[in-house]
Amino acid sequence: AAVAAEARFISSAKGKGLFATKNIRKGETVFVERPVVSSQFLWNALYNYRACDHCLRALETAEENAQRLLGKSSLVLPYPDQCSIRKDLHQQCPQCQVTYCSAECKQAALEQYHQVLCLGPSRDDPTHPLNKLQEAWRNMHYPPETSSIMLMARMVATVKQAKDKEWWIKAFSQFCNKTANEEEEIVHKLLGDKFKGQLELLRLLFTEALYDEHLSRWFTPEGFRSLFALVGTNGQGIGTSSLSQWVHACDALDLPMLQREELDAFIDQLYKDIEKESGEFLNCEGSGLYVLQSCCNHSCIPNAETSFPENNFLLHLTALEDIEAGEEICISYLDCCQRERSRHSRNKILRENYLFTCSCPKCLAQADDADVTSDEEEEGEGETDDAELEDEMTDV
């Protein structure tokens, strides 16, 4: 599909932005984008959220998905023909048994990075350098997850396998870069108080598992921190779910009124029961780097939003309003609840997690508001910040 937007440099303070190249109607898809690299989160995979190792497509049928989230193997979903999962197409890597949703994904992974990262028979060997790296990461980064060391591992593996290494190094270098002290802040955010010691441990394990002389800079303390900050700043959360695919398909069915009401009631109840059992962890989750999407600046009144309607890593950017040719396309880095808070609270979250102060029309209009948060926000300020960042990163 044609892309209705292009990236342009705005200023050294703001960096790049994304601008409409033609008039876009509300509800229209601005573009569909595939990530340069992506990876499922490690705890998410460990807890049996089964996803294609390449494109993150959910691999369970909608019924299996619902049964696992409910902890109830007897559950039967109506309209099973509305489930889009094709198990007959699933394939495994013959060496290490990771699963793919199709022969195409298996081949794409092998061609881009999997030759370097395939664990082969060492898959369950805790002393293998890649397993040591993943174990160390899991011990530092508990759910809710916002990033994965394996995204960085796939970046390295991609360059290692590439015939044209410079092309890939250039592709990764176009993502927003930060100064050293900004990088430090982002890494601190991802690793918490012990970040210096943990970062050094990760770097040593990362080097042991993946060192490559073409990329020697990425393995130095500064280069590794930059890589970390790049992923922390530009990584876009990806969520897939065969159950939500099934629900969308059921919503589109043309049913007699009584059956429609029964089905809607069944689905509402199902989600309530699942929430009791599994909380908000419904999706297969990971993150990816998207060249165009990463150029989208934030606004507290966004005119576009990202979603993953194809149940894989293909990101759809959809217009929330009519957008005119030449107008900047903005998404929100905050979830709906955060956007409703005071300007002061919104900017506190944005400064801490994305290192900027917002000057969107909404923030400018509220610029004269007192710099205090409303009472209930004041009470909740302390404990909610981290939870809010996590929500934002994985909210899809």
C-alpha positions in Angstrom: 0.0 0.0 0.0 1.2 3.5 -0.7 2.5 5.5 2.3 0.7 8.8 2.8 3.4 10.3 5.0 7.1 11.2 5.1 9.7 11.9 7.7 11.2 15.4 7.8 13.7 17.1 10.1 12.1 19.7 12.3 14.8 21.1 14.6 17.7 19.9 16.6 15.5 20.1 19.7 12.6 18.1 18.3 14.5 16.0 15.8 12.3 14.4 13.1 8.6 14.4 12.6 6.1 12.6 10.3 4.1 14.7 7.9 1.1 13.8 5.7 1.9 13.9 1.9 -1.8 14.0 1.0 -5.1 14.7 2.6 -6.0 11.8 4.9 -9.6 11.0 6.0 -10.5 10.1 9.6 -10.4 6.3 9.9 -8.0 5.9 7.0 -4.8 3.9 7.3 -1.9 6.2 6.9 0.6 3.3 6.5 1.2 -0.3 7.4 4.8 -0.9 8.5 6.9 -3.9 9.2 9.7 -3.6 11.9 13.4 -3.6 11.0 13.7 -6.0 13.9 11.4 -7.3 16.7 11.3 -9.8 19.5 8.9 -11.3 22.0 9.4 -10.3 25.7 11.2 -13.1 27.6 8.8 -13.5 30.6 5.9 -13.4 28.2 7.4 -16.4 26.3 8.3 -18.2 29.5 4.7 -18.0 30.7 3.6 -19.9 27.6 2.2 -17.0 25.6 3.0 -18.8 22.4 3.9 -16.6 19.5 5.7 -16.9 16.1 9.4 -16.4 16.9 9.6 -14.0 13.9 6.4 -12.0 13.5 4.8 -12.5 16.9 1.6 -13.9 15.5 -0.3 -15.8 18.3 0.0 -19.5 17.8 -2.7 -20.8 20.1 -6.3 -21.2 18.8 -8.7 -18.6 20.3 -10.2 -21.5 22.4 -6.8 -22.6 23.7 -5.9 -19.0 24.4 -9.1 -18.5 26.4 -8.7 -21.8 28.3 -5.1 -20.9 29.3 -6.0 -17.3 30.4 -9.0 -18.7 32.4 -7.1 -21.7 33.8 -10.1 -23.8 32.6 -9.5 -26.5 30.0 -13.2 -27.3 29.6 -14.1 -24.0 28.1 -15.7 -24.2 24.7 -15.9 -21.1 22.4 -18.9 -20.8 20.1 -18.4 -20.1 16.4 -15.0 -21.8 16.3 -14.8 -21.2 12.5 -14.2 -17.5 13.3 -10.7 -18.4 14.7 -8.0 -17.4 12.2 -5.2 -19.6 13.5 -3.9 -22.1 11.0 -1.9 -24.8 12.9 -1.4 -26.8 9.7 1.0 -24.0 8.6 3.1 -23.9 11.7 6.8 -24.9 11.4 9.7 -25.4 13.8 13.4 -24.7 13.4 14.7 -28.3 13.0 17.8 -27.4 15.1 16.4 -25.5 18.1 12.6 -26.1 17.8 11.5 -22.5 18.1 8.1 -22.3 16.4 7.0 -20.1 13.4 3.5 -19.4 12.1 4.6 -20.3 8.5 7.3 -21.4 6.2 7.8 -17.8 5.1 8.5 -16.6 8.7 10.9 -19.5 9.3 12.8 -18.5 6.1 12.8 -14.8 6.8 14.2 -15.4 10.3 16.9 -17.7 9.0 17.9 -15.2 6.4 18.0 -12.2 8.7 19.3 -13.3 12.1 18.5 -16.9 13.2 21.7 -18.6 11.9 23.6 -16.6 14.5 21.1 -17.0 17.3 19.9 -20.6 16.8 20.8 -22.5 20.0 20.5 -25.9 18.4 20.8 -28.8 20.9 21.9 -26.3 23.6 18.4 -24.8 23.8 18.0 -26.0 27.4 21.7 -25.7 28.4 21.8 -23.0 31.2 25.6 -22.5 30.6 25.2 -21.5 26.9 26.1 -17.7 26.6 22.8 -16.7 25.0 20.8 -18.5 27.8 23.0 -16.9 30.4 22.2 -13.5 28.8 18.5 -14.1 28.8 18.4 -15.4 32.3 20.3 -12.3 33.6 17.9 -10.1 31.7 14.8 -11.8 33.2 16.3 -11.4 36.7 16.6 -7.6 36.1 13.5 -6.9 34.2 10.3 -8.4 35.7 6.8 -8.0 34.2 5.2 -5.8 33.1 7.9 -5.8 30.5 8.9 -2.9 28.3 11.9 -4.1 26.5 14.0 -7.2 25.7 17.8 -7.8 25.5 16.9 -10.1 22.6 15.8 -7.2 20.4 19.4 -6.0 20.7 20.7 -9.5 20.1 18.7 -9.6 16.9 20.2 -6.3 15.8 23.7 -7.7 16.3 22.8 -11.0 14.6 21.3 -9.1 11.6 24.5 -7.2 11.0 26.6 -10.3 11.5 24.6 -12.2 8.9 24.2 -9.4 6.4 26.2 -9.2 3.2 25.9 -5.4 3.2 26.7 -4.7 6.9 27.0 -1.0 6.4 23.5 -0.8 5.1 22.1 -2.3 8.3 24.4 -0.3 10.6 23.0 2.9 8.8 19.4 1.6 9.2 19.9 1.3 12.9 21.7 4.6 13.3 18.7 6.5 11.9 16.7 5.9 15.1 16.7 8.8 17.5 20.0 9.2 19.3 20.4 10.8 22.7 23.3 12.5 24.6 25.3 10.5 27.2 23.4 11.8 30.2 20.0 11.3 28.5 21.1 7.7 27.6 22.0 7.2 31.3 18.6 8.4 32.4 16.8 6.0 30.0 19.0 3.0 31.0 18.4 3.9 34.7 14.6 3.8 34.0 14.9 0.4 32.4 17.2 -1.2 35.0 16.4 0.6 38.2 18.7 1.7 41.0 21.5 -0.9 40.4 21.7 0.1 36.7 25.5 0.6 36.5 26.5 -2.8 37.9 23.7 -4.5 36.0 24.5 -2.8 32.7 28.1 -3.9 33.0 27.1 -7.5 33.7 24.8 -7.5 30.7 27.5 -6.0 28.5 29.9 -8.8 29.5 27.3 -11.5 28.8 26.3 -9.8 25.6 29.9 -9.7 24.5 30.5 -13.3 25.4 27.4 -14.4 23.4 27.6 -12.1 20.4 30.9 -10.1 19.9 31.6 -9.1 16.4 34.5 -6.9 15.3 32.4 -5.0 12.6 30.3 -3.8 15.5 33.0 -3.4 18.1 31.6 0.0 19.2 28.3 -1.6 20.3 30.3 -3.7 22.8 32.1 -0.8 24.5 30.5 0.7 27.6 29.4 3.8 25.7 28.2 2.0 22.6 26.3 -0.6 24.6 24.6 2.1 26.7 23.6 3.9 23.4 22.2 0.7 22.0 20.2 0.2 25.2 18.9 3.8 25.0 18.0 3.4 21.3 15.8 0.5 22.1 14.4 2.1 25.2 13.5 5.3 23.3 12.3 3.9 20.0 11.0 0.4 20.9 7.3 0.2 20.1 5.2 -2.4 22.1 3.6 -5.1 20.0 0.6 -7.1 21.2 -1.1 -10.0 19.4 -4.0 -12.2 20.5 -5.9 -15.0 18.8 -8.8 -14.4 21.2 -9.1 -10.8 20.3 -9.0 -11.7 16.6 -11.9 -14.2 17.2 -13.8 -11.5 19.1 -13.4 -9.0 16.2 -14.6 -11.7 13.7 -17.6 -12.5 15.9 -18.5 -8.7 16.1 -18.6 -8.7 12.3 -21.1 -11.6 12.1 -24.6 -10.9 10.9 -26.7 -12.6 13.5 -30.4 -12.5 14.6 -30.9 -10.1 17.5 -31.3 -12.8 20.2 -28.2 -14.7 19.1 -26.2 -11.4 18.9 -27.2 -10.5 22.5 -26.3 -14.0 23.7 -22.9 -13.8 22.0 -22.1 -10.3 23.3 -23.1 -11.4 26.9 -20.9 -14.5 26.6 -17.9 -12.4 25.4 -18.4 -9.7 28.1 -18.5 -12.4 30.8 -15.5 -14.2 29.4 -13.3 -11.1 29.6 -14.5 -10.4 33.2 -13.5 -14.0 34.2 -10.2 -13.8 32.4 -9.4 -10.5 34.1 -9.9 -12.1 37.5 -7.6 -15.0 36.6 -4.9 -13.3 34.5 -5.2 -9.6 35.1 -4.2 -7.4 32.2 -1.7 -9.8 30.7 -3.9 -11.0 27.8 -1.6 -10.6 24.8 1.6 -12.1 23.4 3.8 -9.1 23.9 7.1 -7.9 22.5 8.6 -4.9 20.9 10.1 -3.8 17.6 11.9 -0.9 15.9 9.8 0.8 13.2 11.5 3.4 11.0 8.5 5.6 10.1 6.5 5.1 13.4 9.6 6.1 15.4 9.5 9.5 13.7 6.0 10.2 15.0 6.1 12.9 17.7 3.8 12.9 20.7 0.7 15.0 21.2 -1.8 14.9 24.1 -4.5 15.3 21.4 -3.1 12.9 18.8 -4.5 12.8 15.3 -3.4 9.1 14.7 -2.9 5.9 16.6 -1.0 2.6 16.2 -2.5 -0.9 16.3 -1.8 -4.5 15.3 -5.0 -5.7 13.6 -3.4 -8.5 11.6 -2.4 -10.4 14.8 1.3 -10.0 13.9 4.1 -7.4 14.0 2.6 -5.4 11.1 1.9 -1.9 12.6 -1.1 0.0 11.2 -1.1 3.8 11.7 -4.7 5.0 11.5 -6.0 8.6 11.4 -8.2 9.7 14.3 -9.1 12.9 12.6 -9.0 14.3 9.1 -5.4 15.3 8.4 -4.4 17.8 5.7 -1.4 17.4 3.3 1.6 18.9 5.0 0.2 18.6 8.5 2.3 16.8 11.2 1.0 13.3 12.2 1.2 12.8 16.0 0.5 9.8 18.2 0.2 9.8 22.0 2.8 8.2 24.2 0.3 8.3 27.0 -2.7 6.0 27.5 -6.2 7.3 27.6 -6.3 7.7 31.4 -3.0 9.6 31.5 -4.1 11.9 28.7 -7.1 13.1 30.9 -4.8 14.2 33.7 -3.5 17.7 34.3 -0.9 19.2 32.1 1.6 19.1 35.0 1.0 15.3 35.5 1.2 14.5 31.8 4.5 16.4 31.5 5.9 14.7 34.6 5.3 11.3 32.9 6.7 12.5 29.5 9.8 14.1 31.1 10.6 11.0 33.2 10.1 8.4 30.5 10.7 10.2 27.2 12.9 13.2 28.3 10.9 16.0 26.8 8.3 18.6 27.8 5.2 18.6 25.6 4.2 21.8 23.8 1.1 20.4 21.9 -1.9 22.7 21.5 -3.6 21.2 24.6 -0.5 21.8 26.8 -0.1 25.3 25.4 -3.8 26.1 26.1 -3.3 24.9 29.7 0.1 26.6 30.1 -1.4 29.1 32.7 -2.9 26.3 34.8 -1.3 26.0 38.2 1.7 23.7 38.3 0.0 21.4 40.8 -1.8 18.1 40.1 -5.3 17.6 41.3 -5.7 16.1 44.8 -6.3 12.5 43.8 -3.3 12.7 41.4 -1.2 14.0 44.2 -2.0 11.0 46.4 -1.3 8.5 43.6 1.8 10.2 42.2 4.4 8.2 44.1 3.4 4.7 43.2 1.9 5.1 39.8 4.8 6.4 37.7 6.4 3.1 36.9 3.2 1.3 36.3 2.1 4.1 33.9 5.2 3.7 31.8 4.8 0.0 31.7 1.1 0.4 30.6 2.1 2.9 27.9 4.8 0.8 26.4 2.8 -2.4 26.1 -0.6 -0.9 25.5 -1.6 -2.0 22.1 
